[in-house]
Amino acid sequence: MKLDPSLSNLDAVFPAGFTEEQKAKAKTLFLKTLSLEAHKFYGGKMQTVPKCGIYGLNWFNVWYTPGVSKVSTTIRDDNDSSFALSNRGNLVGVVSDSTRVLGDGDCTPPGGLGVMEGKAMIMKYLG
């Protein structure tokens, strides 16, 4: 049987003679190996992409200085306007010192980045 890209048939690709325990161990090993290779391929899983268009170099004057000064002073004078004028209402922060990442012990702060990116991804898609 061929593995579906959605991984929805993962349990069905193991040999019929596998016990549930063998399937669970094989599935975990497969997912960990696939995770490592997928992270290498994509260089992580998150990216920052602007929402706005840049239709020419002069648009940087709109999105940055001097134009953005009007946005800053408007928000300064009315903090609630920041929800309409910035990404403030659509942000989440995931913070960790990575000392207890998924029960793996101290993974060091760089070692925990993959887990923190995963949490951010879950918030993005499942919010």
OpenMM code with the backbone's topology and positions (N, CA, C; nanometers):
from openmm import Vec3, app, unit

residues = "MET LYS LEU ASP PRO SER LEU SER ASN LEU ASP ALA VAL PHE PRO ALA GLY PHE THR GLU GLU GLN LYS ALA LYS ALA LYS THR LEU PHE LEU LYS THR LEU SER LEU GLU ALA HIS LYS PHE TYR GLY GLY LYS MET GLN THR VAL PRO LYS CYS GLY ILE TYR GLY LEU ASN TRP PHE ASN VAL TRP TYR THR PRO GLY VAL SER LYS VAL SER THR THR ILE ARG ASP ASP ASN ASP SER SER PHE ALA LEU SER ASN ARG GLY ASN LEU VAL GLY VAL VAL SER ASP SER THR ARG VAL LEU GLY ASP GLY ASP CYS THR PRO PRO GLY GLY LEU GLY VAL MET GLU GLY LYS ALA MET ILE MET LYS TYR LEU GLY".split()
positions = [
    Vec3(0.0850, -0.1188, 0.0000),
    Vec3(0.0000, 0.0000, 0.0000),
    Vec3(0.0886, 0.1238, 0.0000),
    Vec3(0.0458, 0.2232, -0.0740),
    Vec3(0.1193, 0.3486, -0.0844),
    Vec3(0.0727, 0.4447, 0.0247),
    Vec3(0.1682, 0.5132, 0.0867),
    Vec3(0.1371, 0.6090, 0.1928),
    Vec3(0.0784, 0.7357, 0.1326),
    Vec3(-0.0367, 0.7770, 0.1837),
    Vec3(-0.1020, 0.8999, 0.1396),
    Vec3(-0.0232, 1.0199, 0.1936),
    Vec3(-0.0056, 1.1265, 0.1144),
    Vec3(0.0677, 1.2444, 0.1618),
    Vec3(0.0084, 1.3068, 0.2886),
    Vec3(-0.1214, 1.2861, 0.3126),
    Vec3(-0.1833, 1.3394, 0.4343),
    Vec3(-0.1487, 1.2554, 0.5567),
    Vec3(-0.0855, 1.1409, 0.5354),
    Vec3(-0.0505, 1.0430, 0.6393),
    Vec3(-0.1737, 0.9797, 0.7027),
    Vec3(-0.2907, 0.9972, 0.6412),
    Vec3(-0.4154, 0.9451, 0.6982),
    Vec3(-0.4205, 0.7925, 0.6991),
    Vec3(-0.3428, 0.7276, 0.6144),
    Vec3(-0.3440, 0.5811, 0.6112),
    Vec3(-0.2152, 0.5221, 0.6693),
    Vec3(-0.1492, 0.5956, 0.7561),
    Vec3(-0.0216, 0.5516, 0.8124),
    Vec3(-0.0329, 0.4165, 0.8817),
    Vec3(-0.1391, 0.3955, 0.9581),
    Vec3(-0.1543, 0.2681, 1.0296),
    Vec3(-0.1685, 0.1503, 0.9338),
    Vec3(-0.2204, 0.1741, 0.8154),
    Vec3(-0.2475, 0.0654, 0.7210),
    Vec3(-0.1242, 0.0192, 0.6441),
    Vec3(-0.0150, 0.0946, 0.6479),
    Vec3(0.1024, 0.0569, 0.5693),
    Vec3(0.1940, -0.0422, 0.6406),
    Vec3(0.1690, -0.0679, 0.7679),
    Vec3(0.2524, -0.1623, 0.8418),
    Vec3(0.2095, -0.3050, 0.8106),
    Vec3(0.3029, -0.4000, 0.8180),
    Vec3(0.2687, -0.5399, 0.7891),
    Vec3(0.1533, -0.5898, 0.8754),
    Vec3(0.0720, -0.6770, 0.8183),
    Vec3(-0.0462, -0.7298, 0.8874),
    Vec3(-0.0097, -0.8010, 1.0169),
    Vec3(0.1084, -0.8588, 1.0242),
    Vec3(0.1481, -0.9332, 1.1430),
    Vec3(0.1967, -0.8479, 1.2588),
    Vec3(0.2074, -0.7184, 1.2396),
    Vec3(0.2543, -0.6304, 1.3471),
    Vec3(0.1522, -0.6257, 1.4599),
    Vec3(0.2011, -0.6320, 1.5833),
    Vec3(0.1139, -0.6114, 1.6989),
    Vec3(0.0883, -0.4616, 1.7117),
    Vec3(-0.0077, -0.4249, 1.7950),
    Vec3(-0.0366, -0.2823, 1.8174),
    Vec3(0.0856, -0.2118, 1.8750),
    Vec3(0.1593, -0.2808, 1.9619),
    Vec3(0.2800, -0.2213, 2.0202),
    Vec3(0.3865, -0.1994, 1.9123),
    Vec3(0.4045, -0.2962, 1.8235),
    Vec3(0.5009, -0.2816, 1.7143),
    Vec3(0.4599, -0.1679, 1.6202),
    Vec3(0.3306, -0.1584, 1.5912),
    Vec3(0.2813, -0.0488, 1.5067),
    Vec3(0.3089, 0.0866, 1.5718),
    Vec3(0.2820, 0.0952, 1.7020),
    Vec3(0.3026, 0.2215, 1.7734),
    Vec3(0.4497, 0.2620, 1.7706),
    Vec3(0.5392, 0.1651, 1.7944),
    Vec3(0.6831, 0.1957, 1.7929),
    Vec3(0.7292, 0.2338, 1.6523),
    Vec3(0.6835, 0.1593, 1.5516),
    Vec3(0.7221, 0.1882, 1.4134),
    Vec3(0.6682, 0.3241, 1.3691),
    Vec3(0.5451, 0.3541, 1.4080),
    Vec3(0.4834, 0.4821, 1.3715),
    Vec3(0.5608, 0.5977, 1.4345),
    Vec3(0.5963, 0.5842, 1.5624),
    Vec3(0.6720, 0.6886, 1.6311),
    Vec3(0.8081, 0.7085, 1.5656),
    Vec3(0.8780, 0.5993, 1.5364),
    Vec3(1.0086, 0.6087, 1.4710),
    Vec3(0.9955, 0.6743, 1.3333),
    Vec3(0.8950, 0.6334, 1.2573),
    Vec3(0.8721, 0.6918, 1.1247),
    Vec3(0.8455, 0.8415, 1.1351),
    Vec3(0.7566, 0.8820, 1.2270),
    Vec3(0.7209, 1.0236, 1.2396),
    Vec3(0.8400, 1.1074, 1.2845),
    Vec3(0.9220, 1.0542, 1.3747),
    Vec3(1.0411, 1.1276, 1.4190),
    Vec3(1.1405, 1.1434, 1.3041),
    Vec3(1.1604, 1.0370, 1.2268),
    Vec3(1.2522, 1.0428, 1.1126),
    Vec3(1.1996, 1.1390, 1.0060),
    Vec3(1.0710, 1.1284, 0.9750),
    Vec3(1.0100, 1.2180, 0.8767),
    Vec3(1.0177, 1.3631, 0.9234),
    Vec3(0.9956, 1.3860, 1.0521),
    Vec3(1.0020, 1.5211, 1.1073),
    Vec3(1.1404, 1.5815, 1.0873),
    Vec3(1.2435, 1.5040, 1.1175),
    Vec3(1.3800, 1.5539, 1.1019),
    Vec3(1.4091, 1.5871, 0.9556),
    Vec3(1.3719, 1.4984, 0.8653),
    Vec3(1.3969, 1.5210, 0.7232),
    Vec3(1.3147, 1.6386, 0.6690),
    Vec3(1.1898, 1.6503, 0.7122),
    Vec3(1.1053, 1.7615, 0.6666),
    Vec3(1.1591, 1.8951, 0.7170),
    Vec3(1.2064, 1.8985, 0.8430),
    Vec3(1.2640, 2.0220, 0.8962),
    Vec3(1.3911, 2.0599, 0.8202),
    Vec3(1.4728, 1.9597, 0.7852),
    Vec3(1.5932, 1.9876, 0.7056),
    Vec3(1.5540, 2.0433, 0.5686),
    Vec3(1.4562, 1.9806, 0.5056),
    Vec3(1.4143, 2.0203, 0.3712),
    Vec3(1.3629, 2.1640, 0.3686),
    Vec3(1.2759, 2.1987, 0.4650),
    Vec3(1.2138, 2.3317, 0.4663),
    Vec3(1.2946, 2.4352, 0.5443),
    Vec3(1.3980, 2.3916, 0.6176),
    Vec3(1.4728, 2.4869, 0.7003),
    Vec3(1.3871, 2.5413, 0.8126),
    Vec3(1.3131, 2.4550, 0.8805),
    Vec3(1.2154, 2.4952, 0.9814),
    Vec3(1.0773, 2.4931, 0.9200),
    Vec3(0.9815, 2.5530, 0.9893),
    Vec3(0.8445, 2.5474, 0.9371),
    Vec3(0.7723, 2.6811, 0.9349),
    Vec3(0.8360, 2.7868, 0.9808),
    Vec3(0.7698, 2.9167, 0.9869),
    Vec3(0.8399, 3.0162, 0.8944),
    Vec3(0.7637, 3.1157, 0.8511),
    Vec3(0.8180, 3.2253, 0.7726),
    Vec3(0.7390, 3.3516, 0.8041),
    Vec3(0.7988, 3.4643, 0.7758),
    Vec3(0.7302, 3.5920, 0.7910),
    Vec3(0.7065, 3.6475, 0.6511),
    Vec3(0.5815, 3.6740, 0.6215),
    Vec3(0.5444, 3.7218, 0.4885),
    Vec3(0.4599, 3.8479, 0.5036),
    Vec3(0.4955, 3.9557, 0.4353),
    Vec3(0.4138, 4.0770, 0.4428),
    Vec3(0.2745, 4.0547, 0.3831),
    Vec3(0.1767, 4.1258, 0.4367),
    Vec3(0.0401, 4.1229, 0.3826),
    Vec3(0.0229, 4.2269, 0.2730),
    Vec3(0.1022, 4.3316, 0.2808),
    Vec3(0.0827, 4.4471, 0.1931),
    Vec3(0.1628, 4.4334, 0.0645),
    Vec3(0.1224, 4.5105, -0.0341),
    Vec3(0.1919, 4.5090, -0.1619),
    Vec3(0.3014, 4.6136, -0.1688),
    Vec3(0.4045, 4.5826, -0.2447),
    Vec3(0.5105, 4.6777, -0.2768),
    Vec3(0.5059, 4.6925, -0.4286),
    Vec3(0.4465, 4.8002, -0.4745),
    Vec3(0.4228, 4.8202, -0.6174),
    Vec3(0.5321, 4.9021, -0.6837),
    Vec3(0.6326, 4.9331, -0.6090),
    Vec3(0.7467, 5.0112, -0.6543),
    Vec3(0.8211, 5.0566, -0.5303),
    Vec3(0.9435, 5.1025, -0.5460),
    Vec3(1.0252, 5.1398, -0.4302),
    Vec3(0.9626, 5.2508, -0.3466),
    Vec3(0.8842, 5.3395, -0.4074),
    Vec3(0.8224, 5.4481, -0.3311),
    Vec3(0.7229, 5.3982, -0.2276),
    Vec3(0.6736, 5.2759, -0.2441),
    Vec3(0.5809, 5.2212, -0.1450),
    Vec3(0.6479, 5.1965, -0.0103),
    Vec3(0.7812, 5.1848, -0.0090),
    Vec3(0.8493, 5.1750, 0.1206),
    Vec3(0.8287, 5.3027, 0.2008),
    Vec3(0.8073, 5.4157, 0.1339),
    Vec3(0.7783, 5.5414, 0.2026),
    Vec3(0.6396, 5.5406, 0.2655),
    Vec3(0.5524, 5.4565, 0.2166),
    Vec3(0.4177, 5.4426, 0.2735),
    Vec3(0.4222, 5.3476, 0.3926),
    Vec3(0.4840, 5.2316, 0.3709),
    Vec3(0.4838, 5.1274, 0.4742),
    Vec3(0.5866, 5.1537, 0.5832),
    Vec3(0.6886, 5.2326, 0.5541),
    Vec3(0.7898, 5.2677, 0.6534),
    Vec3(0.7933, 5.4195, 0.6624),
    Vec3(0.9079, 5.4779, 0.6774),
    Vec3(0.9154, 5.6218, 0.6959),
    Vec3(0.9179, 5.6951, 0.5615),
    Vec3(0.8538, 5.8067, 0.5472),
    Vec3(0.7899, 5.8896, 0.6484),
    Vec3(0.6436, 5.8554, 0.6763),
    Vec3(0.5788, 5.7779, 0.5869),
    Vec3(0.4349, 5.7552, 0.5992),
    Vec3(0.3903, 5.6907, 0.7285),
    Vec3(0.4664, 5.5940, 0.7777),
    Vec3(0.4246, 5.5198, 0.8962),
    Vec3(0.4206, 5.6079, 1.0213),
    Vec3(0.4813, 5.7243, 1.0145),
    Vec3(0.4759, 5.8174, 1.1269),
    Vec3(0.3316, 5.8529, 1.1623),
    Vec3(0.2464, 5.8671, 1.0605),
    Vec3(0.1048, 5.8983, 1.0841),
    Vec3(0.0365, 5.7832, 1.1568),
    Vec3(0.0732, 5.6607, 1.1220),
    Vec3(0.0174, 5.5434, 1.1901),
    Vec3(0.0608, 5.5440, 1.3364),
    Vec3(0.1888, 5.5704, 1.3612),
    Vec3(0.2409, 5.5723, 1.4984),
    Vec3(0.1718, 5.6764, 1.5851),
    Vec3(0.1550, 5.7964, 1.5310),
    Vec3(0.0926, 5.9020, 1.6113),
    Vec3(-0.0574, 5.8785, 1.6284),
    Vec3(-0.1217, 5.8189, 1.5294),
    Vec3(-0.2641, 5.7851, 1.5432),
    Vec3(-0.2826, 5.6827, 1.6538),
    Vec3(-0.1988, 5.5807, 1.6558),
    Vec3(-0.2071, 5.4785, 1.7613),
    Vec3(-0.1707, 5.5389, 1.8961),
    Vec3(-0.0716, 5.6285, 1.8976),
    Vec3(-0.0347, 5.6954, 2.0222),
    Vec3(-0.1546, 5.7686, 2.0816),
    Vec3(-0.2314, 5.8359, 1.9960),
    Vec3(-0.3454, 5.9147, 2.0421),
    Vec3(-0.4690, 5.8302, 2.0702),
    Vec3(-0.4757, 5.7113, 2.0129),
    Vec3(-0.5899, 5.6212, 2.0328),
    Vec3(-0.5391, 5.4771, 2.0246),
    Vec3(-0.4979, 5.4233, 2.1405),
    Vec3(-0.4384, 5.2893, 2.1428),
    Vec3(-0.5263, 5.1822, 2.0798),
    Vec3(-0.6575, 5.1957, 2.0915),
    Vec3(-0.7467, 5.0948, 2.0329),
    Vec3(-0.7367, 5.0894, 1.8805),
    Vec3(-0.6923, 5.1988, 1.8183),
    Vec3(-0.6783, 5.1977, 1.6725),
    Vec3(-0.5680, 5.1021, 1.6268),
    Vec3(-0.4840, 5.0583, 1.7204),
    Vec3(-0.3763, 4.9654, 1.6836),
    Vec3(-0.4308, 4.8322, 1.6328),
    Vec3(-0.5527, 4.7955, 1.6731),
    Vec3(-0.6114, 4.6701, 1.6246),
    Vec3(-0.6447, 4.6781, 1.4754),
    Vec3(-0.6808, 4.7969, 1.4285),
    Vec3(-0.7128, 4.8147, 1.2866),
    Vec3(-0.5898, 4.8500, 1.2029),
    Vec3(-0.4911, 4.9138, 1.2649),
    Vec3(-0.3771, 4.9653, 1.1895),
    Vec3(-0.2511, 4.8797, 1.1983),
    Vec3(-0.2548, 4.7749, 1.2788),
    Vec3(-0.1372, 4.6886, 1.2936),
    Vec3(-0.1829, 4.5433, 1.3073),
    Vec3(-0.0900, 4.4576, 1.3300),
    Vec3(-0.1187, 4.3150, 1.3461),
    Vec3(-0.1445, 4.2798, 1.4926),
    Vec3(-0.1665, 4.3798, 1.5754),
    Vec3(-0.1777, 4.3598, 1.7198),
    Vec3(-0.2826, 4.2569, 1.7583),
    Vec3(-0.3961, 4.2565, 1.6950),
    Vec3(-0.5022, 4.1633, 1.7317),
    Vec3(-0.4809, 4.0226, 1.6792),
    Vec3(-0.3703, 3.9994, 1.6110),
    Vec3(-0.3468, 3.8702, 1.5477),
    Vec3(-0.2079, 3.8168, 1.5821),
    Vec3(-0.1636, 3.8366, 1.7038),
    Vec3(-0.0306, 3.7932, 1.7442),
    Vec3(-0.0379, 3.6947, 1.8590),
    Vec3(0.0559, 3.6042, 1.8609),
    Vec3(0.0722, 3.5134, 1.9735),
    Vec3(0.2219, 3.4979, 1.9962),
    Vec3(0.2616, 3.4927, 2.1205),
    Vec3(0.4018, 3.4699, 2.1534),
    Vec3(0.4162, 3.3362, 2.2229),
    Vec3(0.5153, 3.2601, 2.1842),
    Vec3(0.5439, 3.1324, 2.2480),
    Vec3(0.6831, 3.1454, 2.3077),
    Vec3(0.6922, 3.1351, 2.4405),
    Vec3(0.8176, 3.1593, 2.5106),
    Vec3(0.8565, 3.0355, 2.5897),
    Vec3(0.9826, 2.9994, 2.5838),
    Vec3(1.0314, 2.8841, 2.6588),
    Vec3(1.1812, 2.8972, 2.6799),
    Vec3(1.2300, 2.8432, 2.7920),
    Vec3(1.3747, 2.8330, 2.8103),
    Vec3(1.4238, 2.6943, 2.7688),
    Vec3(1.3303, 2.6110, 2.7221),
    Vec3(1.3574, 2.4778, 2.6661),
    Vec3(1.4170, 2.3792, 2.7656),
    Vec3(1.3899, 2.3999, 2.8948),
    Vec3(1.4435, 2.3053, 2.9930),
    Vec3(1.3579, 2.1800, 3.0068),
    Vec3(1.2330, 2.1835, 2.9604),
    Vec3(1.1459, 2.0654, 2.9678),
    Vec3(1.0653, 2.0547, 2.8391),
    Vec3(1.1325, 2.0353, 2.7274),
    Vec3(1.0658, 2.0290, 2.5980),
    Vec3(1.0153, 1.8878, 2.5734),
    Vec3(0.8836, 1.8705, 2.5711),
    Vec3(0.8198, 1.7424, 2.5404),
    Vec3(0.8729, 1.6272, 2.6247),
    Vec3(0.9193, 1.6559, 2.7454),
    Vec3(0.9718, 1.5509, 2.8313),
    Vec3(1.1093, 1.5020, 2.7902),
    Vec3(1.1744, 1.5707, 2.6964),
    Vec3(1.3076, 1.5304, 2.6507),
    Vec3(1.4185, 1.5898, 2.7362),
    Vec3(1.3841, 1.6636, 2.8396),
    Vec3(1.4853, 1.7264, 2.9231),
    Vec3(1.5306, 1.8583, 2.8636),
    Vec3(1.6451, 1.9068, 2.9119),
    Vec3(1.6977, 2.0356, 2.8665),
    Vec3(1.7506, 2.0210, 2.7246),
    Vec3(1.6811, 2.0797, 2.6296),
    Vec3(1.7209, 2.0728, 2.4880),
    Vec3(1.8013, 2.1947, 2.4458),
    Vec3(1.8262, 2.2869, 2.5360),
    Vec3(1.8882, 2.4177, 2.5114),
    Vec3(1.7906, 2.5063, 2.4335),
    Vec3(1.8003, 2.6376, 2.4497),
    Vec3(1.7069, 2.7252, 2.3773),
    Vec3(1.7024, 2.7012, 2.2260),
    Vec3(1.8169, 2.6885, 2.1558),
    Vec3(1.8048, 2.6596, 2.0119),
    Vec3(1.7394, 2.5246, 1.9842),
    Vec3(1.7631, 2.4276, 2.0713),
    Vec3(1.7049, 2.2952, 2.0519),
    Vec3(1.5540, 2.2938, 2.0648),
    Vec3(1.4985, 2.3868, 2.1399),
    Vec3(1.3541, 2.3932, 2.1586),
    Vec3(1.2807, 2.4718, 2.0515),
    Vec3(1.3540, 2.5328, 1.9582),
    Vec3(1.2895, 2.6163, 1.8560),
    Vec3(1.1878, 2.5402, 1.7723),
    Vec3(1.2180, 2.4169, 1.7366),
    Vec3(1.1248, 2.3389, 1.6554),
    Vec3(0.9914, 2.3196, 1.7242),
    Vec3(0.9955, 2.2968, 1.8557),
    Vec3(0.8715, 2.2791, 1.9321),
    Vec3(0.7956, 2.4110, 1.9394),
    Vec3(0.8672, 2.5211, 1.9605),
    Vec3(0.8018, 2.6515, 1.9686),
    Vec3(0.7411, 2.6889, 1.8330),
    Vec3(0.8122, 2.6577, 1.7239),
    Vec3(0.7567, 2.6819, 1.5904),
    Vec3(0.6316, 2.5976, 1.5694),
    Vec3(0.6355, 2.4740, 1.6185),
    Vec3(0.5189, 2.3862, 1.6057),
    Vec3(0.3987, 2.4412, 1.6798),
    Vec3(0.4212, 2.4951, 1.7998),
    Vec3(0.3111, 2.5546, 1.8762),
    Vec3(0.2543, 2.6754, 1.8020),
    Vec3(0.3424, 2.7561, 1.7439),
    Vec3(0.2960, 2.8719, 1.6667),
    Vec3(0.2157, 2.8261, 1.5451),
    Vec3(0.2587, 2.7167, 1.4833),
    Vec3(0.1876, 2.6638, 1.3668),
    Vec3(0.0485, 2.6147, 1.4060),
    Vec3(0.0389, 2.5490, 1.5205),
    Vec3(-0.0917, 2.5030, 1.5691),
    Vec3(-0.1836, 2.6226, 1.5922),
    Vec3(-0.1302, 2.7294, 1.6522),
    Vec3(-0.2113, 2.8497, 1.6746),
    Vec3(-0.2558, 2.9100, 1.5411),
    Vec3(-0.1696, 2.9087, 1.4413),
    Vec3(-0.2025, 2.9640, 1.3097),
    Vec3(-0.3181, 2.8875, 1.2456),
    Vec3(-0.3126, 2.7548, 1.2508),
    Vec3(-0.4120, 2.6745, 1.1800),
    Vec3(-0.5328, 2.6351, 1.2640),
    Vec3(-0.5155, 2.6230, 1.3946),
    Vec3(-0.6267, 2.5794, 1.4794),
    Vec3(-0.6768, 2.6890, 1.5715),
    Vec3(-0.5971, 2.7975, 1.5844),
    Vec3(-0.6275, 2.9171, 1.6597),
    Vec3(-0.7130, 2.8987, 1.7764),
] * unit.nanometer
topology = app.Topology()
chain = topology.addChain("A")
for resn in residues:
    res = topology.addResidue(resn, chain)
    for name in ("N", "CA", "C"):
        topology.addAtom(name, app.Element.getBySymbol(name[0]), res)
